[in-house]
Amino acid sequence: MGQPIPARSDHHGDDHRDDDWWRSAVIHQVYVRSFADGDGDGTGDLAGVREKLPYLAELGVDALWFSPWYLSPMKDGGYDVADYRTVDPAFGTLAEAEKLIAEARRLGIRTIIDIVPNHVSDQHAWFRAALAGGPERDLFHFRPGRGEHGELPPNNWTSEFGGPAWTRVTEPDGIPGDWYLHLFAPEQPDLDWAHPAVRQEHEDILRFWFERGVAGVRVDSAALPAKDPLLPDLVEGRGPHPYVDRDELHDVYRAWRAVADEYGAVFVGEVWLPDAERFARYLRPDELHTAFNFSFMTCPWDAARLRTSIDETLAEHAPVGAPATWVLCNHDVTRTVTRYGRADTGFDFAAKAFGTPTDLALGTRRARAAALLSLALPGTVYLYQGEELGLPEVEVAREHIQDPMHARSGGTDPGRDGCRVPLPWAAKEPYAGFGSRNTPWLPQPDGWAMYAVDRQQDDPGSLLTLYRRAIRLRPAFGTGPLTWLPAPEGVLAFERADGLRCLVNLADTPVDLPGHTGILLASGPFDTGNRLPKDTAVWLRTRPARFSAPEESPS
C-alpha cells in the first residue's frame, strides 16, 4: 500500500471544468474554531486555514464547506449569527476571508459557506431593536402569552435543544411582556419568513458572498424557517406540521436559486425529512441543487440496512435528477471510529450518553472500510475535518463543555463538543501542533498527538494515506449508475464504470474475492488465504486498465 500517489490531473486548477463539478465532488467540512490556530490565541482562525491549504490540496478535495465564520456571541458554535457581513474577530477579518477564498481557488478548491435562515443571534441589530420596541419586532415571532397574566408560552412547541421554544421578554417599561419563538437556544430568535424584509435581506447576503467568490452555500436547518402564521399547538399526525417542511418554503428557495444561477453557485440543504417524496421537492431543478443524506450517516454498520439506505437515497434523488450525497459524520454527530466501535453503531441524538463503551480498534477498521464504500458511491462525498485522521469522539469533561445541548438537557447529554476538539497537526509540538500558545478553547485529550498529520502523512498504512489515495483514484468510478452484484449474505458488492467494483465485507467470516484483473485499493490486509476479512473493503478492476494507476498489494 505504499506506492506513490498519482498526480491529480482530472480537474484541479482547471477553471474550464464542467459547471457540474458539484455532482461528483469531494467536499471537506472545516469547523474553523477547531481546524488550526494561526495567531496562537487558542481558537482556530482563517489564518490557520490559509496555512493548511497545501494540506487540503494534497488531500485532493474539490471544495471546502465552512461552518459559520461570521460575527457571533458563540452561544451555539457560531450558528447564532449577529452579522453576516462581518467575520468574527476570533477568526479574522473580511479581507482575510476574501484572501482565503481566492487562494483556495488558485489551488482548484472552491468555497462553500453556511447560511442559517431560521434564526439569528439575540445580538443581531434587528433583534436588539425589536427588544427596544421598534418595528423590527415584526421580523420575528412575538406573541402574547397564554394564561390569566400571559405567564404561559403561546403554544406547546419545544426547542430542538430541549425545553420550551419560547422566552418571555421584559418590555422597555420594565414589566413582563410578549414571548418570542426560538426553535433552538433562547439566544437564537426565529425570523418571520412571511415578512418581505427577511427574504430580501437573505437574498442580499447571498449576493454579498457570491460577489466575493463563494461557489456555494450550505443551508442550515433548511426545512424549518417557514411557520404556520397562526402558530398553533403541535398535534402529531393532525394536518401539516406547523413549522417543519412548510410548502411556503419552496418559493423562498426558488428565489434563492435565481440568485445563485446569476453566479453559477450551488446549494446544499440540511433537510431532515423521512418522507422521500417531500424530501425530493427541495431538489427540483429550480430549487436546491443537493441535500445532505442523513439516512446513510446515521445508518448502523449492517449490510442489509446500508444497502437499503443506499437504494432509497438513489431512488429519491432520481426523479429530480439530483446527485446523492454521502457523509459519515459532521460537526453535530459522533465521530465515525467511535460510533462504529460501539454496540449501537447507528446514531440518534436522544441516545447520546456519557460513558458509552467503545472498541476503537474495531471502529477504526470499520471506518476505513466505510471510507472506501462512501467514496465508491455515485454522487458527492462530504468529509468532516479529522475524519481522514481517524479521530475518535472525545468525552469532554463537563466543566469544559460549551454546547448548549448539554446545559439544556440538564447535564445528561454530552453534547456535540466531542467531535469539535482541535485538530492534531504535529505530534511533538505543543497542543499537537494546533498552533495555540495556551490551552485551546476545547482541551485535547491525552494521546491526541498519536493522530497527528505528521505521523500519518508518510505512513503507508495510515488512514490519511488511505483517504488521499482513495480520493485520487475515485474519478475512475465515473459518474454513471451503480449496479448491485450477487454476493454472500453480509457482503455489499456493486459495479460502477469500466468494470470497477467495490466489495465491503460486513459478515463474520472472510469471503473469497470474485474474478478480477487487479486490486485498485483495499482498506486493510487480506487474510492468509487472500480472502477479504470482515469489516474490510476493496476496490477491484475486472477489465484491463485504461488509465495509469498503481495497484494495491493484498497484504
N, C-alpha and C positions, 0 to 999 in steps of 0.2 A: 504493500500500500504506500510505499514511499517514493514512487516515481514522480517526476516533475509535473507540476500542474500546468496544463497547456495554456498558452496566452489566449486571452479572450479577444475574439475578433468579430463577434456577431453584431455588436452594436455600440459598445462603449465608446463615447466620444464622437458618435456619428449623429450630427444634427439632422440628417436626412432620413433617419429611420422612420418607418411607418408610424402614423399617429396612433395606431392601435397598440403601442408599446405596453399599455396597462393591462392588456388582455392576457399576458403571459409573464408578467414581471415578478421579480423577487424584491419585496419591499421590506426595508429594515425599520422597525419602530425604535425611535430614540426618545427615551424619557430623560430629558435634558438634565434634570436635577441630579440624576444618578449616573450619567454617562462618563463625563471626565471634567475635572475641575481645573480650568485654565488659569485662574487667579489665586488659587490656594486658600480660598475663604471657607471651604467645607461644603460648598454647593456646586454641583456641575453647572456648566455655562456654555454659551455659544463659542467662546474661545477654545474651550476644551474639545468641542465637537470639531471645530476647524482643524485643530492639531491632529485629530484622528481620521480625517478624511482619507488619507492614503490607506489606512487600515480598512476602511469601508470599501474603497475601490478594489483592494486586493481580495476582500471577501467576495466581491463580484455582484453586489446588489445593484438594482436598477434605480431605486428611489429610496428616500428617507421620509418616513412619516414621523413628524414631531408632535408629541403631546404638547399642550398649550405652553407657549413661552411668553404670553402677554402679561401685562401688569396685573398682579393678583395678590390678595392677602394670604393665599395658600391655605385656605381653610379646607380645601379639597384638592390638594395637589395641583393647583393651577386651573382646575375646571370651574373655578369661581372667578370669572374674568371681570376686571374693573375697567379695562380699556384695551380694545382690540388693536388700536393703532400705536400702542406703546409696548416695547419689550420690557419685561420686568427687570429692574436694575440688578437683581440677583443673577440674571442670565446674560446681561449685556445691554446692548443698545439696538435701536432700529437699524442704524448704519451697519452694525456688525451682522445682523440678520441678513441684510442685503448682500454683504460680502460672502456670507456662508452659502446663500442660495446660488450666487454666481460661481464661487469656487467649486462647489459640488457639481454644478452643471458642466464646468470645464472638464471634470473627470467622468462625465457621462452619467451623473447621478442627479435625478430630479428631486424636487422637494414637495412634500405634501404636508399641509398644516392642519390643525384641528380647529373646528368651529363648534361652539356649544350653544345651539339656538334655543334650547329650552329655558335657559336661565342666565342670569348674570350674577356678579358679586353684589352683596349688600353695600359695597363701597363704590359701585358704579355711580356716575353722576346722575343718571336717571333715577335711581332708587333713593339716593340721598335727597334729591329734590322732591320725590314722592313723599318721603317721611316728613318733609317740611310742609307738606300740604299743597304742593304745587300740582299743576295739571298733569305732570308726569305720572301721577298715580294711575291714570287711565292706561298706562303702558304695562301695568301689572294686574294681578288678580287680587284686588282689595274687596273685602266683603264684611258686612256686619256679622257679629257672632249670633249664635242661637242662644236660647235660654232667656230668662227674665231680664238679665242685665247684659246680654251679649257675651256672657262668660264662657260659652261653649263654641268650639270651632264651627265654621259654616257648613261643613259636611263631614263625612266619615272617612275621607281619604287618608291614607298613611304614607309616610315618607319611604322612599327606597332605602334609606339608611336606618329605618326604624323610627317608631314614634309618630305623632301626628304630622300631617303635611301642612299645618297652619301655625302661624305665630301671631300673637296679638301685639299691636304697637301701642306705644304711648303717644298720644297726639301732642302737637305743639303747645296746647294749653295745659298739658300735664295729666290729663285724665285718660283712662284706658279707652282705646278706640277700636278701629276695624282690625281685621285679621288679614294677613297676606299668605298666598299659596307658595309653597316650596316643596316640590316633589323629592328634593334631596335635602341638603342641610338648611337650617334657618338662614345661613349666610348666603344662600343661593335662591333668591326670589325668582319665581317663574314669570316669564314675559307673556303678555297677552297678544298672541299672533293674529287676533282679529283686528288689531289696530294697524292701519296702513304705515304708520311711522316705524313700527317694529320691522315690518317687511322691507321698507325702503332702506333702513339702516343696515340690515344684513346684506342686502344686495350691494350697498356701497362698500361694506367691509370686504366682500369678495373681490370687488374691483380693485380695492386698495392693495390687496396682496397679490392678485394676478398681475397687476402693473409692476410688481417687484420681482416677477419671475417665478412665482409659485406655480407648480404644474398641476396641483390637485388639492382637494380638501376632504378631510375625513369629517363626517357629520356625527357628532356625539348624540347619543340617545335620540336617533332620528325619527322614531315613531311616537315621541311624546309631546312635542311642542303645542299642538292644537288641542283645545279643550272644549267640551260642551259648554256653550255660553251660559247655561243655567246652573252649571256646577252642581249637578245632583249627587245624591249619595251613590256610592258604588254598590250595586247589587249584582253579584256574579250571575251570568247567564241570562240577564234580562236586558235585551236591546243592545245597541252599540256601546262599546266601552266609553266612559266619559272623558278619558284622556289618553288612551293607547290606540294608535292606528286609526285616527280620525280621517274621514275622507277629505276634509278640507286641506290636509297636509299636501296632497298631490299638486294642488295649484301652486303652493309655495315652491315645491321642488321643480316644477315646470319653469317657473320664473327664474330660479337659480340656474337651471340648465341653460336657459337662453344666455345668461351672463357668462357661464363657463364656455359655451360654444364660441363666444366672441374671442376667447383667448386660447382655445384648444386645450382647456383644462378639464380635469376629470373629478368625479366624486366617488367616495366610498362611504356607505352609510352604516352606522351601528344600528342594525334593525333586529331586535329580538322578537320574533313572531313565530308561533307554532304552526300557523296556517300557511301552507305553501302558496296557495293562490293569492292570499293577501300580501305575502312577502314579495311575490313576483311583481306586483303592481308598482313597487318602488323602483323597479329596474326596467320599466318600459322605456323605449328609445328616447323619449323626451323628458325623462326624469333622471334618477341617479344612474351612474354607469355600473357600479358594483355595490355589493353589500357584504358585510362580514358573515362568515359561516360559523355560527355558534354551535350548531349541531355537531360538527366534526370536532371542534375544540373541546367540547365537554363530554365527548363520547368515551366510554370505558375502553380499555385495551382488550377488545374482544372482536374476533374476526367477523362474526355474523353482524354484530352491531355496527362495526366500522363500514362494512360493505353496504349495509342499509343506509347509513348516513351518506356515504359517497353517492349511491344511486339516487337517493332523494334529493340531494343537493344538485346533481346534474340535471335531474328531471324538472326541478322547479325553476332552474335558470333557462332551460331550453326554449320554452315558449316565447321568451322576450329576447333571446339571443345574447344574453349577458354572460360573461365568464364567471365561473365559480371562483370562490376564494377559499384558501386553506390556511389555517393558523392553529398552532398547538398551544400557545399561551400569549398573554399580553400583560399590561400593567395592572390589570384587575384580577388576574387568575393565578392560582397556584402553579408554580413552575413545573415544567413537564417532568423532569427527572424525579421530582418529589411525588407528584401525582401518580405517575406510573409505578412508583415503588411502594404504593400503599394497597391495602386490601380492597378499598374502593378506588378504582382508577379513573372514575368519571369526575365531574366537577359540578358542585352545587353550592351556591353561596350559603344556603341555610345549613349545610353540613360542615362548614369550616369550624375547627375546634383546636384548642391548644393541645399539645402532647400527642398528636396522631402518629403512631408507629410508622416508620418508613425504612425501606431497604433501598438505599441509594444505588448500590451496585446493580440491582435488578432494574430500578427505574432508569438508570443511565443506559443500560443495554437496550431497553425498550425505546428510549428516546432516540437513540442512534438509528434504530430501525424505522421509527416514525418519521425521522428526518427524510430518509430515502422514500418512504411511502408518500409523504406530502409533496415532495419535490418532483415526483413522477406523475402526479395527477394533472389533468388539463385545467388551466386557469392561472390564477395569481396566488403567490405564496407570500404571507406576512411572517416576518421573523423578528421576534421581540429581542431587544438587546440582552446579551448574555446567554441567550438560548444556544448560540453557537459555541459557547464555552462550557455548556453543561452545568450552569449554575443551579444549585438547589434552592428551594424556598428556605428562607431564614425565619426562625421563630424569634421575632424581635421582642426584647424584654418590654414588659408592659409600660415601664416608665419612659420608654423611647418611642412608643407608637404614636404616630401623628394622624393616622387615617381616622376620619370621623365615624366610619362604620364600627370601629372598636368602642368608642365612647357611647354612641347611641344604642349599642346592643347591651349596655350595662356591663361591659367588660368581658362578655362571653365570646365574642367574635374576635379572632386575632387580627382582623383587618387585612389590608392589601399591601402593607409596607414590606412584607416578607419577600415580595418579588421586585421590590424597588431599591434594594440595598446597592450602594455604589459599586461600580464595576471594578474588578481587579485587572490591572494592566501590566504591572511589573512586580514580580514576586518579592524582590529584595528591597524595594523602595517602601517608604512609609505609606501606610494605608494602601498597600498593594498597588502603588502607582496611580491611585485615583487622582492625585495631584494636590491634595489638601495639606496644609501645614498644621492644621489641628484636626480633631476628630470630625469626620464628615457628618452631614446632617442626620444620617442614619448610621449607626456604628456597624462595621463589618465584623462578622464572627471570626473566632479562631479558625485557622486553617484556610481562610479565604484565598490566601496567596497561591495555594496549590492549583487554582483555576486560572491563574493569570495568563494573559495573552502571550507574554514572552516565554512561558513554559510550554505553551501548546503550539506556537506557530511553526516550530521546527520538528515537532514530534509527529512522525507519520501515522501514529495510532490515535492521535487526539481527536476530540470531537470537532475542534476548529478546523483541522485539516480535512476531516470528512465533509464538513459543510462547504469549505472552499472548493473542494474537488466536485462535489455534487452540483453546486450552483453553476460551475463552469461546464459541466457535462450535460446539464439539464436541457439546453436547446436541442440536443439530439432527439429528444422525445417528440419534437414538433408541436404543432398546435391542434392536431386532429383529435378525434374522439378516443375514448377508452373502450377496449373490448375485454370482457372478463373471460378467463380461460378455465377449463376444468382443473381442479386442484383438490388435494386431500382436505378433509374437514379441519378447520382451524388455520388454513393457509389462504391468503389473498394472492391471486395471480391475475395479472392483466397485461395486455399488449397495447403499445402505442404505435407511433410511426416507425417505418422501416424495420419492423420485426423486433423492436426493443421492448423488453419485458421487465416487469417488476414483480418479484415474489417476496412476500412477507410471511414468515412462519410464526404464527401465534399458538400453534399446537404444543403439546407437552413433549413431543419427540422430534428428532431430526427428520428431515424429508429429503428424498433424492431430488437433484436438480433435473429439470426436463432437458431435452436435447438443446444444445446451443453451440454457437461458434466462438463465443468469447464472453468473459466476465468483465463488465464495464466498471462495476463498483459494488462493494459489499460493506455492510455496516459493522461486520465483525468477522473473525476467522471461522472457517468451516470446521467440521469435526474430522476425526481421523479417517472417516470413510468418504471424505469430500462431499458430505451432505450439509444441508442448511440447518443449523441448530435452531432451537426455539428462540423466539424474541430476536430474530436476525432477518435482515432484508438484503436482497441482492438485485442488481440491475444486470440483465443478460442480453447479449446480442444473439439473434437467431439467424441472421443473414450476414454475408460478407460485409466487412466495414466499408462505408462510403465516405468516411471522414477520418482524419488523423486524431486519435485519442488513445491514451495509454490503457492497456488492460490491467485489471487488478489481479493480484496474486490471491489465491483462495486460502492463504494461511498467513 
